[in-house]
Amino acid sequence: MFDCREEVWALTKQLVRIESIVNEGGEKVMSQALHTLISSYPYFQQHIEHIIYQQTENDEQERYNVIAFVKGTKNPSNKTVLLMGHIDTVGIDDFNLKEHALDPDALAQALQQEDLPEAVKDHLTSGEFEFGRGVLDMKSGVASHLYLLKYYSEHPEELEGNLMAVFECDEEDGSHGIISSLTELKRLRDVHGFDYVAAINADFVSPRYNGDPNRYIYKGTVGKLLPSFFITGSETHVGSCFEGIDPNFIAAHLTRQISYNPALCNEAFGETTVPPVSLKQMDLKPTYTVQTALSAYVYFNFFIHSWSPKEVLELLTVEAETAFSTALQEFKQHYATFSKVSGEPMNDILWEPRVMKYEDMLSLLQKEHGEAFTLHVEAFKDQLLQQTDLDTRMFAVRVVEETWKWMPDKNPTIILFYSSLYSPRIEVTGKSDKEQNLLDALDMAVETVQPNYPHPIVTKNFFPYISDMSFVALSDDESGISAVSTNNPGWGTKHYVDYEAIRAINVPVINIGPYGYDAHKQYERMERDFTLNIVPNLTNEVLKNLIGSR
């Protein structure tokens, strides 16, 4: 095994000290620093064409990926292993000690004077953990990959294949980095004849429950969708509230029906996703009035292991119908009670639950209004694109809102659509030779390294967090992907992903990453031994089993 703790730690600190908060300009500085560092290695001075500084595509930010590869010289082969790691972080506004957030040494000193939660204090005084923004998520993982890239650039004779590192930006937001890298990965494959046999990501891992002793390696990854709901009511003056129905009332029932609902957890291979939870609930009234809102907007985080985006739409259509029915029943009950106590007559309630997918509404309106409707919506999207402050989620709902204006029947309705990036689920089960070879290589690596570490190293099937692993392979069929594109109102304008480019690369992927606590929080910290020693050695063992010397 490598004795690499101090070198990986030095690299980690070097990276952490470079601010690279997503969407704030520092990602460009980070990529420049990485490119300069890798270019200083003698191998890359001799093979300058083996390092690429790639600007992201279709991106409102100027930022770059760094891609570098070493060609093995021992029985040269086209077999190529990818090492993946993102170079951006979340922000530091949550830090009480903001001025030290990017300096692990200074932060550790300053934290000693703070009133800390007991678990955090124990980790600080133990000397076994390091603190700082990005120290866990995931610059120590990038440092591990850098260490291996440097080592094999000095020892290409130990490789019977090729090692490629992909350091990508924008993982914490829109994944422009890894999606853009697909273009370069395809070009390099065509130019050099590379056969991508495996990918190893180095994103962080954490305990799954309080007291969990395990350190996890993941095969494949969870998928993530953002199902969204545009809800129309029937506007009325609040002094005559039962003459209409408030879309916020329907939205509240929808959130109650979907959020934390275990029936919407997706089990596969003995592992279960967490249930969906609401990430936004709002009405779309621009200002205060005494009228009820015309429409409301709700969207939910939704994880999947085996369901397709198409299946999720079908499941949520049923849930929305249930929520709508419950809302109308409760509305009628309240109306009847009010009528009784007030002595006012109760009018008939003629509304019925109505739930439509966006693609169905679009099809209906295209048949109803023809080309005039299509041209109007496309022109409206072009106008919206000028509003650079609109993210993909608000862009999508504004398109739905405008589309709704063309509906001939304006009775209360829930429109179901997707409003953001779909991060595809990936299963690595041994269904292909590449998958089985990777799984065998991983099993042997864990068996080799485990005796050198006191905690159990456990493999699981799905990385439980959103990551760029989702964009190097595809488990969905065409109908599943089509459900994403046809039900995202911003598709092709504000938002687009070439999923077929992912399918063209289609490399099985695992995650061997730093271990620690509180990623995205002010006490973000990583465990030294696993992160700086076990992670690079485990990764190296997998590499050797796939393309290296045994």
Helices and strands as residue ranges (DSSP letters): H 5-16, H 26-39, H 42-46, G 48-50, E 51-55, E 64-71, E 79-86, G 98-100, H 104-111, H 118-126, E 129-131, H 139-154, G 156-158, E 162-168, H 176-192, E 195-201, E 215-219, E 223-225, E 227-232, G 238-243, H 247-258, G 262-264, E 267-268, E 271-272, E 277-283, E 295-304, H 309-342, E 355-357, H 358-369, H 371-384, H 392-404, E 413-418, H 433-449, G 450-452, E 457-460, G 468-471, H 478-486, H 499-505, E 509-511, E 516-517, E 525-527, H 528-529, I 530-534, H 535-547
